[in-house]
Amino acid sequence: MREFFLFIAIVSLVCGVKFIYDARPIVKKYFSFGDKNEATLGLKILGFLLMIIGGTLMYFMY
């Protein structure tokens, strides 16, 4: 069970970092609506929240 939560935490951290640093190319590739700046900001906020969740999970597991 502990390894499962560690795996979830690591995946969450990696996805969060990917969303933060590559937000604009992801938005250009997958979304086609007008305001790309708002979508980029939303993706960066989602990445930040994923990093917080993953980091907190790792902190309390080990």
C-alpha positions, 0 to 999 in steps of 0.5 A: 500500500505504501508503494502504491501511494509513493507511485501516485505521489511521484506521478503527480509530481511529474505531471505537475512539473510537466504542466507548469513548464510545458503549459503553452505547447500543451494548450496549442496542441490540444485546445483550440479556443480563443483565449490561450492565456487563460488556458495556460494559466489554468494548466499552470494552476492545475500543475501547481496543485498536483505538485502540492498534492504529490509533495504532501503525500510523499512527505506524510508517507516517508 
